[in-house]
Amino acid sequence: MGLPELNGVRVIWFSDWYDGPVTGLAEYDGHEYWFVMVVNEGGETWDFEPRVYILHRLTPDQLAQEWDAHRDFAAARIPGCMHSPPCPSDSPDDREALATLWERWPSEREDEYQEADAIGWFSGTSAVT
């Protein structure tokens, strides 16, 4: 059985971007979920226009960790906020500080989220901005 299509998903922020959001946090039906863009079997490209995303259920601890990471990256002026008001970003651009930030929050930590329970899918045209 396939996953249901979800309408009214609101992307809150993204953690990865390639010509559009790839991964991040979204809200649906009053709850926050991790979204991941659907890619081809090799994982290198996507074949859908508009893009298609899967929503995955995270634990409260995982959600808190992702919000902490998001705020840290936003403070370092890394784009990602799609919510209002956006996170404060008053940190100076500093390569060493950015390297430390990436060490603290490596992108690989998100890989396990794709194994979390999926609740449904949405497309770029069914998302609320």
DSSP file (Angstrom, degrees, kcal/mol; ACC not computed):
  #  RESIDUE AA STRUCTURE BP1 BP2  ACC     N-H-->O    O-->H-N    N-H-->O    O-->H-N    TCO  KAPPA ALPHA  PHI   PSI    X-CA   Y-CA   Z-CA
    1    1 A M              0   0    0      0, 0.0     2,-0.1     0, 0.0     0, 0.0   0.000 360.0 360.0 360.0 135.7    0.0    0.0    0.0
    2    2 A G        -     0   0    0      1,-0.1     0, 0.0   118,-0.0     0, 0.0  -0.286 360.0 -93.9 -82.3 169.4    1.3    3.4   -0.9
    3    3 A L        -     0   0    0      1,-0.1   117,-0.2    -2,-0.1     2,-0.1  -0.525  43.7-107.6 -80.0 149.6    1.6    6.5    1.2
    4    4 A P        -     0   0    0      0, 0.0   117,-2.4     0, 0.0     2,-0.4  -0.463  29.2-112.8 -76.2 149.8   -1.3    9.0    1.2
    5    5 A E  B     -a  121   0A   0    115,-0.2     2,-0.5    -2,-0.1   117,-0.2  -0.673  32.5-149.0 -78.1 136.1   -0.9   12.4   -0.5
    6    6 A L        -     0   0    0    115,-3.4     2,-0.3    -2,-0.4     3,-0.3  -0.914   9.3-163.0-111.8 131.4   -0.9   15.2    2.1
    7    7 A N        +     0   0    0     -2,-0.5   120,-0.1     1,-0.2   119,-0.1  -0.848  69.3  35.9-110.2 150.3   -2.2   18.7    1.3
    8    8 A G  S    S+     0   0    0    118,-1.6     2,-0.3    -2,-0.3    21,-0.3   0.682  71.0 158.2  84.2  18.4   -1.6   21.8    3.4
    9    9 A V  E     -b  127   0A   0    117,-0.6   119,-4.0    -3,-0.3     2,-0.5  -0.592  26.9-154.7 -73.2 135.0    2.0   20.9    4.4
   10   10 A R  E     -bC 128  27A   0     17,-2.7    17,-3.0    -2,-0.3     2,-0.5  -0.958   9.1-138.8-116.3 118.6    4.0   24.0    5.4
   11   11 A V  E     - C   0  26A   0    117,-0.9    15,-0.3    -2,-0.5     3,-0.1  -0.635  20.3-178.0 -74.5 124.8    7.7   24.0    5.0
   12   12 A I  E     -     0   0A   0     13,-2.5    70,-2.1    -2,-0.5     2,-0.3   0.883  62.4 -22.6 -91.3 -47.8    9.2   25.7    8.1
   13   13 A W  E     -DC  81  25A   0     12,-1.7    12,-2.2    68,-0.2    -1,-0.4  -0.982  57.6-132.4-159.3 159.6   12.9   25.6    7.3
   14   14 A F  E     - C   0  24A   0     66,-1.7    10,-0.3    -2,-0.3     3,-0.1  -0.896   8.9-169.6-118.6 149.9   15.3   23.6    5.1
   15   15 A S  E    S+     0   0A   0      8,-2.3     2,-0.3    -2,-0.4     9,-0.2   0.571  80.5  34.4-108.3 -16.2   18.6   22.1    6.0
   16   16 A D  E     - C   0  23A   0      7,-1.4     6,-2.7    64,-0.1     7,-1.0  -0.996  66.1-173.7-140.5 145.7   19.7   21.3    2.5
   17   17 A W  E     + C   0  21A   0     -2,-0.3     2,-0.2     4,-0.3    -3,-0.0  -1.000  17.1 163.3-142.3 133.3   19.1   23.1   -0.8
   18   18 A Y  S    S-     0   0    0      2,-2.9    -2,-0.0    -2,-0.4     0, 0.0  -0.721  91.9 -34.3-148.8  98.2   19.8   22.3   -4.4
   19   19 A D  S    S-     0   0    0     -2,-0.2    -2,-0.0     3,-0.0     0, 0.0   0.737 141.5  -0.1  57.1  23.8   17.7   24.5   -6.7
   20   20 A G  S    S-     0   0    0     31,-0.0    -2,-2.9     0, 0.0     0, 0.0  -0.725 112.4 -42.0 146.4 166.8   15.1   24.2   -4.0
   21   21 A P  E     +C   17   0A   0      0, 0.0    -4,-0.3     0, 0.0     3,-0.1  -0.271  45.1 173.2 -59.0 140.9   14.6   22.6   -0.6
   22   22 A V  E     +     0   0A   0     -6,-2.7    15,-2.2     1,-0.5     2,-0.3   0.704  67.1   1.1-113.4 -45.7   15.9   19.0   -0.3
   23   23 A T  E    S+CE  16  36A   0     -7,-1.0    -8,-2.3    13,-0.2    -7,-1.4  -0.949  79.3 101.1-140.7 160.1   15.5   18.2    3.4
   24   24 A G  E     -CE  14  35A   0     11,-1.5    11,-2.9   -10,-0.3     2,-0.4  -0.992  63.1 -46.4 159.4-159.8   14.2   20.1    6.4
   25   25 A L  E     +CE  13  34A   0    -12,-2.2   -13,-2.5    -2,-0.3   -12,-1.7  -0.878  46.2 175.9-112.2 136.7   11.3   20.5    8.8
   26   26 A A  E     -CE  11  33A   0      7,-2.9     7,-3.0    -2,-0.4     2,-0.4  -0.918  22.5-130.8-134.3 160.5    7.7   20.9    7.8
   27   27 A E  E     +CE  10  32A   0    -17,-3.0   -17,-2.7    -2,-0.3     2,-0.3  -0.932  25.4 170.3-114.7 136.6    4.4   21.2    9.6
   28   28 A Y  E >   - E   0  31A   0      3,-2.9     3,-1.9    -2,-0.4   -19,-0.1  -0.969  69.0 -11.2-145.4 129.2    1.3   19.1    8.9
   29   29 A D  T 3  S-     0   0    0     -2,-0.3     3,-0.1     1,-0.3   -20,-0.1   0.851 129.2 -51.2  52.7  40.4   -1.9   18.9   10.9
   30   30 A G  T 3  S+     0   0    0      1,-0.2     2,-0.3     0, 0.0    -1,-0.3   0.536 119.7  99.4  79.8   6.8   -0.4   20.7   13.8
   31   31 A H  E <   -E   28   0A   0     -3,-1.9    -3,-2.9     2,-0.0     2,-0.4  -0.911  68.3-124.2-126.2 153.5    2.7   18.5   14.1
   32   32 A E  E     +E   27   0A   0     -2,-0.3    26,-0.4    -5,-0.2     2,-0.3  -0.794  31.7 175.3 -98.7 139.3    6.3   18.9   12.9
   33   33 A Y  E     -E   26   0A   0     -7,-3.0    -7,-2.9    -2,-0.4     2,-0.5  -0.935  33.4-110.2-138.1 158.0    7.9   16.3   10.6
   34   34 A W  E     -EF  25  56A   0     22,-2.5    22,-3.2    -2,-0.3     2,-0.4  -0.779  33.6-153.2 -87.7 130.7   11.2   15.8    8.7
   35   35 A F  E     -EF  24  55A   0    -11,-2.9   -11,-1.5    -2,-0.5     2,-0.4  -0.858  11.6-173.5-107.8 146.0   10.8   16.1    4.9
   36   36 A V  E     -EF  23  54A   0     18,-1.8    18,-2.5    -2,-0.4   -13,-0.2  -0.999  26.2-120.3-135.6 130.9   13.1   14.4    2.4
   37   37 A M  E     - F   0  53A   0    -15,-2.2     2,-0.3    -2,-0.4    16,-0.3  -0.470  30.8-116.0 -70.0 139.8   12.9   14.9   -1.4
   38   38 A V        -     0   0    0     14,-3.1    14,-0.3    -2,-0.2    10,-0.3  -0.622  39.5-177.7 -76.9 132.1   12.3   11.8   -3.4
   39   39 A V        -     0   0    0     -2,-0.3     7,-0.3     1,-0.2     5,-0.0  -0.768  30.9 -85.2-124.7 170.8   15.2   10.9   -5.7
   40   40 A N    >   -     0   0    0      5,-3.7     3,-1.5    -2,-0.2    -1,-0.2  -0.110  54.8 -88.0 -69.9 176.2   15.9    8.2   -8.3
   41   41 A E  T 3  S+     0   0    0      1,-0.3    -1,-0.1     2,-0.1    -2,-0.0   0.812 129.3  52.0 -58.7 -32.8   17.2    4.8   -7.3
   42   42 A G  T 3  S-     0   0    0      3,-0.1    -1,-0.3     1,-0.1    -2,-0.0   0.665 104.9-131.8 -77.9 -15.5   20.8    5.9   -7.5
   43   43 A G  S <  S+     0   0    0     -3,-1.5    -2,-0.1     2,-0.2     3,-0.1   0.499  79.9 102.1  81.4   3.6   20.0    8.8   -5.3
   44   44 A E  S    S+     0   0    0      1,-0.1     2,-0.3    -5,-0.0    -3,-0.1   0.834  82.2  18.2 -90.7 -32.7   21.8   11.4   -7.5
   45   45 A T        -     0   0    0      2,-0.0    -5,-3.7     0, 0.0     2,-0.4  -0.859  65.5-127.5-135.5 166.8   18.8   13.1   -9.2
   46   46 A W        -     0   0    0     -2,-0.3    -7,-0.2    -7,-0.3     5,-0.0  -0.903   6.8-163.1-115.5 148.3   15.1   13.6   -8.9
   47   47 A D        +     0   0    0     -2,-0.4     2,-0.4    -9,-0.2    -8,-0.1   0.260  59.1  96.6-111.7   9.0   12.7   12.8  -11.7
   48   48 A F        -     0   0    0    -10,-0.3     4,-0.1     4,-0.1    -2,-0.1  -0.856  58.4-147.2-111.5 136.2    9.7   14.7  -10.5
   49   49 A E  S    S+     0   0    0     -2,-0.4     2,-0.2     1,-0.2    74,-0.0  -0.915  95.8  33.2-137.3 111.4    8.5   18.2  -11.4
   50   50 A P  S    S-     0   0    0      0, 0.0    -1,-0.2     0, 0.0     0, 0.0   0.520 116.4-106.7 -71.9 166.9    7.3   19.6   -9.2
   51   51 A R        -     0   0    0     -2,-0.2    73,-2.1    72,-0.1     2,-0.4  -0.208  28.0-141.3 -61.1 152.0    9.4   17.9   -6.5
   52   52 A V  E     - G   0 123A   0    -14,-0.3   -14,-3.1    71,-0.2     2,-0.3  -0.953  17.5-168.9-118.8 137.9    7.9   15.2   -4.3
   53   53 A Y  E     -FG  37 122A   0     69,-3.3    69,-2.2    -2,-0.4     2,-0.4  -0.927  14.4-141.9-127.8 149.6    8.7   14.9   -0.6
   54   54 A I  E     -FG  36 121A   0    -18,-2.5   -18,-1.8    -2,-0.3     2,-0.5  -0.919  16.6-139.5-107.6 136.4    8.1   12.3    2.0
   55   55 A L  E     -FG  35 120A   0     65,-2.6    64,-2.4    -2,-0.4    65,-0.8  -0.850  19.3-164.9 -96.9 130.8    7.3   13.3    5.6
   56   56 A H  E     -FG  34 118A   0    -22,-3.2   -22,-2.5    -2,-0.5     2,-0.4  -0.923  19.6-122.2-117.8 140.6    8.9   11.3    8.4
   57   57 A R        -     0   0    0     60,-3.1     2,-0.3    -2,-0.4    60,-0.3  -0.662  30.3-165.6 -80.8 128.3    8.0   11.2   12.0
   58   58 A L        -     0   0    0    -26,-0.4   -26,-0.1    -2,-0.4    55,-0.0  -0.779  23.0-107.5-110.4 158.5   10.8   12.2   14.4
   59   59 A T     >  -     0   0    0     -2,-0.3     4,-2.5     1,-0.1     5,-0.2  -0.393  35.3-107.4 -74.4 160.9   11.1   11.7   18.1
   60   60 A P  H  > S+     0   0    0      0, 0.0     4,-2.4     0, 0.0     5,-0.2   0.883 122.5  52.3 -56.2 -38.0   10.8   14.7   20.4
   61   61 A D  H  > S+     0   0    0      2,-0.2     4,-2.4     1,-0.2     5,-0.2   0.909 109.2  48.5 -65.5 -41.4   14.5   14.5   21.1
   62   62 A Q  H  > S+     0   0    0      2,-0.2     4,-2.4     1,-0.2    -1,-0.2   0.916 111.6  49.9 -64.9 -42.1   15.3   14.5   17.3
   63   63 A L  H  X S+     0   0    0     -4,-2.5     4,-2.4     2,-0.2    -2,-0.2   0.927 111.3  48.7 -61.2 -44.7   13.0   17.4   16.7
   64   64 A A  H  X S+     0   0    0     -4,-2.4     4,-2.3     1,-0.2    -2,-0.2   0.909 111.2  50.4 -62.1 -42.1   14.7   19.4   19.5
   65   65 A Q  H  X S+     0   0    0     -4,-2.4     4,-2.4     1,-0.2    -1,-0.2   0.909 110.8  49.0 -62.5 -41.9   18.1   18.6   18.2
   66   66 A E  H  X S+     0   0    0     -4,-2.4     4,-2.7     2,-0.2    -2,-0.2   0.882 109.8  50.9 -68.3 -37.1   17.2   19.7   14.7
   67   67 A W  H  X S+     0   0    0     -4,-2.4     4,-2.6     2,-0.2    -1,-0.2   0.908 110.0  50.8 -64.2 -40.6   15.7   23.0   16.0
   68   68 A D  H  X S+     0   0    0     -4,-2.3     4,-2.2     2,-0.2    -2,-0.2   0.933 112.3  46.5 -60.4 -45.8   19.0   23.6   17.9
   69   69 A A  H  X S+     0   0    0     -4,-2.4     4,-2.6     2,-0.2     5,-0.2   0.927 111.5  51.8 -62.5 -44.9   21.0   22.9   14.7
   70   70 A H  H  X S+     0   0    0     -4,-2.7     4,-2.8     1,-0.2     5,-0.2   0.928 110.3  47.7 -58.6 -47.0   18.7   25.2   12.7
   71   71 A R  H  X S+     0   0    0     -4,-2.6     4,-2.4     1,-0.2    -1,-0.2   0.899 111.6  50.9 -63.4 -39.6   19.1   28.1   15.1
   72   72 A D  H  X S+     0   0    0     -4,-2.2     4,-1.2     2,-0.2    -2,-0.2   0.928 113.4  44.4 -63.0 -44.7   22.9   27.7   15.2
   73   73 A F  H  <>S+     0   0    0     -4,-2.6     5,-2.7     1,-0.2     3,-0.2   0.900 112.9  51.3 -67.4 -39.8   23.1   27.7   11.4
   74   74 A A  H ><5S+     0   0    0     -4,-2.8     3,-1.8    -5,-0.2    -1,-0.2   0.900 106.6  54.2 -63.1 -40.0   20.7   30.6   11.1
   75   75 A A  H 3<5S+     0   0    0     -4,-2.4    16,-1.8     1,-0.3    -1,-0.2   0.805 106.1  53.4 -63.3 -27.8   22.8   32.6   13.7
   76   76 A A  T 3<5S-     0   0    0     -4,-1.2    -1,-0.3    -3,-0.2    -2,-0.2   0.254 123.6-107.9 -89.5  12.4   25.8   32.0   11.4
   77   77 A R  T < 5 +     0   0    0     -3,-1.8    -3,-0.2     1,-0.3    -2,-0.1   0.747  67.6 150.9  67.8  26.7   23.8   33.4    8.5
   78   78 A I      < -     0   0    0     -5,-2.7     3,-0.3    -6,-0.1    -1,-0.3  -0.806  50.0-117.2 -85.0 123.1   23.3   30.1    6.7
   79   79 A P  S    S+     0   0    0      0, 0.0     3,-0.1     0, 0.0    -1,-0.1  -0.164  71.4 106.6 -59.6 154.8   20.1   30.4    4.8
   80   80 A G        +     0   0    0      1,-0.3   -66,-1.7   -68,-0.1     2,-0.2   0.134  35.9 118.4 165.7 -31.0   17.2   28.1    5.7
   81   81 A C  B     +D   13   0A   0     -3,-0.3    -1,-0.3   -68,-0.2   -68,-0.2  -0.398  17.8 161.2 -65.2 129.2   14.5   30.0    7.6
   82   82 A M        +     0   0    0    -70,-2.1     2,-0.2    -2,-0.2   -69,-0.2   0.180  53.2  90.8-124.4  10.0   11.1   30.0    5.8
   83   83 A H  S    S-     0   0    0    -71,-0.3     4,-0.1     2,-0.1   -71,-0.1  -0.599  80.6 -90.5-103.9 166.7    9.2   30.9    8.9
   84   84 A S  S    S+     0   0    0     -2,-0.2     3,-0.0     1,-0.2    -2,-0.0  -0.993 109.1  28.1-129.4 130.2    8.2   34.3   10.2
   85   85 A P  S    S-     0   0    0      0, 0.0    -1,-0.2     0, 0.0    -3,-0.1   0.590  97.2-136.4 -74.1 153.6    9.8   35.8   12.1
   86   86 A P        -     0   0    0      0, 0.0    -2,-0.1     0, 0.0     3,-0.1  -0.292  30.5 -86.1 -71.1 162.0   13.1   34.3   10.9
   87   87 A C        -     0   0    0      1,-0.1    -6,-0.1    -4,-0.1     2,-0.0  -0.353  53.2 -96.3 -63.5 146.5   15.8   33.2   13.4
   88   88 A P        -     0   0    0      0, 0.0     2,-0.3     0, 0.0   -11,-0.2  -0.369  38.1-170.0 -63.2 143.8   18.2   36.0   14.5
   89   89 A S        +     0   0    0      1,-0.1   -14,-0.1   -13,-0.1   -13,-0.1  -0.714  33.5 132.9-140.0  87.5   21.4   36.1   12.5
   90   90 A D        +     0   0    0     -2,-0.3   -14,-0.1     2,-0.1   -15,-0.1   0.285  34.0 118.3-119.1   9.1   24.0   38.4   14.0
   91   91 A S        -     0   0    0    -16,-1.8     2,-0.1   -17,-0.1     3,-0.0  -0.538  66.7-114.8 -76.8 142.1   27.1   36.2   14.0
   92   92 A P        -     0   0    0      0, 0.0     2,-0.5     0, 0.0    -1,-0.1  -0.407  34.6 -97.6 -71.5 152.8   30.0   37.4   11.9
   93   93 A D        +     0   0    0     -2,-0.1     2,-0.3     4,-0.0   -16,-0.1  -0.610  57.3 163.2 -68.7 121.6   31.1   35.4    8.9
   94   94 A D     >  -     0   0    0     -2,-0.5     4,-2.5   -18,-0.1     5,-0.2  -0.927  35.0-152.8-149.4 115.3   34.0   33.4   10.2
   95   95 A R  H  > S+     0   0    0     -2,-0.3     4,-2.5     1,-0.2     5,-0.2   0.879  98.9  50.3 -58.9 -40.9   35.4   30.3    8.5
   96   96 A E  H  > S+     0   0    0      2,-0.2     4,-2.1     1,-0.2    -1,-0.2   0.913 111.0  48.5 -65.9 -41.5   36.7   28.7   11.7
   97   97 A A  H  > S+     0   0    0      1,-0.2     4,-2.1     2,-0.2    -2,-0.2   0.892 111.9  50.1 -65.4 -38.6   33.3   29.2   13.4
   98   98 A L  H  X S+     0   0    0     -4,-2.5     4,-2.4     2,-0.2    -2,-0.2   0.901 108.8  51.7 -66.2 -40.3   31.5   27.7   10.4
   99   99 A A  H  X S+     0   0    0     -4,-2.5     4,-1.9     1,-0.2    -2,-0.2   0.909 110.4  49.0 -61.9 -41.4   33.9   24.7   10.4
  100  100 A T  H  X S+     0   0    0     -4,-2.1     4,-2.3     1,-0.2    -1,-0.2   0.893 109.1  53.2 -63.4 -39.9   33.1   24.2   14.1
  101  101 A L  H  X S+     0   0    0     -4,-2.1     4,-2.3     1,-0.2    -2,-0.2   0.917 109.0  48.0 -61.7 -44.5   29.4   24.4   13.4
  102  102 A W  H  < S+     0   0    0     -4,-2.4    -1,-0.2     1,-0.2    -2,-0.2   0.833 110.9  52.0 -67.3 -31.8   29.7   21.7   10.7
  103  103 A E  H  < S+     0   0    0     -4,-1.9    -1,-0.2    -5,-0.2    -2,-0.2   0.902 112.5  45.5 -67.6 -40.1   31.7   19.5   13.1
  104  104 A R  H  < S+     0   0    0     -4,-2.3    -2,-0.2     1,-0.3    -1,-0.2   0.874 126.9  28.4 -70.0 -37.6   29.0   19.9   15.7
  105  105 A W  S  < S-     0   0    0     -4,-2.3    -1,-0.3    -5,-0.2    -2,-0.1  -0.588  79.8-174.4-124.9  68.1   26.1   19.3   13.3
  106  106 A P    >   -     0   0    0      0, 0.0     3,-1.8     0, 0.0     4,-0.3  -0.372  31.1-126.9 -65.4 142.6   27.3   17.0   10.5
  107  107 A S  G >  S+     0   0    0      1,-0.3     3,-1.8     2,-0.2     4,-0.3   0.751 102.2  75.6 -63.4 -22.4   24.8   16.5    7.8
  108  108 A E  G >  S+     0   0    0      1,-0.3     3,-1.5     2,-0.2     4,-0.5   0.739  77.7  74.8 -62.1 -21.4   25.1   12.7    8.1
  109  109 A R  G <  S+     0   0    0     -3,-1.8     3,-0.5     1,-0.3    -1,-0.3   0.785  91.1  57.5 -62.4 -24.3   23.1   12.9   11.3
  110  110 A E  G X  S+     0   0    0     -3,-1.8     3,-1.5    -4,-0.3     4,-0.5   0.659  83.0  84.5 -79.4 -15.8   20.0   13.4    9.1
  111  111 A D  G X  S+     0   0    0     -3,-1.5     3,-1.2    -4,-0.3     4,-0.2   0.858  84.1  57.1 -57.4 -38.2   20.5   10.2    7.2
  112  112 A E  G >  S+     0   0    0     -3,-0.5     3,-1.6    -4,-0.5     4,-0.4   0.722  89.8  74.8 -68.0 -19.6   18.7    8.0    9.7
  113  113 A Y  G X  S+     0   0    0     -3,-1.5     3,-1.2     1,-0.3    -1,-0.2   0.788  83.5  66.1 -64.8 -26.3   15.6   10.1    9.4
  114  114 A Q  G <  S+     0   0    0     -3,-1.2    -1,-0.3    -4,-0.5    -2,-0.2   0.703  99.1  53.6 -67.9 -17.4   14.8    8.5    6.1
  115  115 A E  G <  S+     0   0    0     -3,-1.6    -1,-0.3    -4,-0.2    -2,-0.2   0.538  88.2 103.8 -91.3  -9.0   14.3    5.3    8.0
  116  116 A A  S <  S-     0   0    0     -3,-1.2   -58,-0.1    -4,-0.4    -3,-0.0  -0.299  92.4 -72.7 -70.2 158.8   11.8    6.9   10.4
  117  117 A D        -     0   0    0    -60,-0.3   -60,-3.1   -61,-0.1     2,-0.4  -0.253  49.4-139.8 -53.0 131.5    8.1    6.1    9.9
  118  118 A A  E     - G   0  56A   0    -62,-0.2   -62,-0.2     1,-0.1     3,-0.1  -0.795  17.5-172.9 -94.7 137.8    6.7    7.9    6.9
  119  119 A I  E     -     0   0A   0    -64,-2.4     2,-0.3    -2,-0.4   -63,-0.1   0.641  58.4 -57.4-103.8 -17.6    3.3    9.4    7.2
  120  120 A G  E     - G   0  55A   0    -65,-0.8   -65,-2.6  -117,-0.2    -1,-0.4  -0.974  51.5 -93.0 163.8-174.0    2.7   10.5    3.6
  121  121 A W  E     -aG   5  54A   0   -117,-2.4  -115,-3.4    -2,-0.3     2,-0.3  -0.899  24.6-173.8-131.1 159.2    4.0   12.6    0.7
  122  122 A F  E     - G   0  53A   0    -69,-2.2   -69,-3.3    -2,-0.3     2,-0.3  -0.967  15.0-135.7-145.7 161.5    3.5   16.0   -0.7
  123  123 A S  E >>  - G   0  52A   0     -2,-0.3     3,-1.2  -117,-0.3     4,-0.7  -0.747  33.1-103.3-115.4 166.3    4.6   17.9   -3.8
  124  124 A G  T 34 S+     0   0    0    -73,-2.1     3,-0.3    -2,-0.3   -72,-0.1   0.784 122.4  53.2 -57.6 -27.5    5.9   21.4   -4.2
  125  125 A T  T 34 S+     0   0    0    -74,-0.3    -1,-0.3     1,-0.2    -3,-0.0   0.704 107.8  49.4 -83.1 -18.4    2.5   22.4   -5.6
  126  126 A S  T <4 S+     0   0    0     -3,-1.2  -118,-1.6  -120,-0.1  -117,-0.6   0.454  90.2 102.7 -98.0   0.5    0.6   21.1   -2.5
  127  127 A A  E  <  -b    9   0A   0     -4,-0.7     2,-0.4    -3,-0.3  -117,-0.2  -0.545  68.1-132.4 -82.7 148.4    2.8   22.8    0.0
  128  128 A V  E      b   10   0A   0   -119,-4.0  -117,-0.9    -2,-0.2    -2,-0.1  -0.821 360.0 360.0 -95.9 136.4    1.7   26.0    1.8
  129  129 A T              0   0    0     -2,-0.4    -1,-0.1  -119,-0.1  -119,-0.1   0.419 360.0 360.0-106.5 360.0    4.2   28.8    1.9
